Amino acid sequence: MNDKQKAELDDAISRLEHQIVGLAITLSMANTKLNELRSEVNQLKAIRDGKRPDLLSSLDFALDLPDFIEAIPSSVRGRIIALAQELEETGDTLLDKLWQETRALLLYDAIYADVDAEHDLPNPMLSRAVRGCIEHEGRVPDGADRDTLLRECPQILEAIESAYRKHVRAQLQAMGKQVEAHFQAMGKNYR
């Protein structure tokens, strides 16, 4: 298989993966709406039965977490499930932490793959540099790894930071398209 054919396959794979993520998010939005309706029904039943409706808020979380886990890409799902089991938080706090970690893991995987394909760098150092770049919002932080990289392979710093910008931009564009599609599906104009 030549480079052109590989590039065409990579492009097709990328388009399909993007569609899968879009469908998963659309499914998640539909599940969220169903969960909201279920919650309203449960609250109305609680009022009807003379119970306090605010006691049912824990039910919302129990319904939201599986939908959230199902909506995230399978490439990071196992790591997110493991993190969810380790954390002590619950409810919206847990969902927020899991969302942030999902975003960071997706960025990490994409940046690592880009840079590793271009540069030969020991795995632990590249891993720490990529994580540091994500934690510092696009800049590999000062420290021993940065100093070593500047001496041994200065172009890798730019490669990591450039890959960060590229993938953050791609995530934002994908989110924008999903929001626009959601509003169009609702019959509203996004812009």
Stockholm file with secondary structure:
# STOCKHOLM 1.0

chainA/1-191         MNDKQKAELDDAISRLEHQIVGLAITLSMANTKLNELRSEVNQLKAIRDGKRPDLLSSLDFALDLPDFIEAIPSSVRGRIIALAQELEETGDTLLDKLWQETRALLLYDAIYADVDAEHDLPNPMLSRAVRGCIEHEGRVPDGADRDTLLRECPQILEAIESAYRKHVRAQLQAMGKQVEAHFQAMGKNYR
#=GR chainA/1-191 SS CCHHHHHHHHHHHHHHHHHHHHHHHHHHHHHHHHHHHHHHHHHHHHHHTTCCGGGGHHHHHHHHHHHHHHHSCHHHHHHHHHHHHHCCCCHHHHHHHHHHHHHHHHHHHHHHHHHHHHCCCCHHHHHHHHHHHHHTTSSCCSSHHHHHHHHHCHHHHHHHHHHHHHHHHHHHHHHHHHHHHHHHHTTCCCC
#=GC SS_cons         CCHHHHHHHHHHHHHHHHHHHHHHHHHHHHHHHHHHHHHHHHHHHHHHTTCCGGGGHHHHHHHHHHHHHHHSCHHHHHHHHHHHHHCCCCHHHHHHHHHHHHHHHHHHHHHHHHHHHHCCCCHHHHHHHHHHHHHTTSSCCSSHHHHHHHHHCHHHHHHHHHHHHHHHHHHHHHHHHHHHHHHHHTTCCCC
//
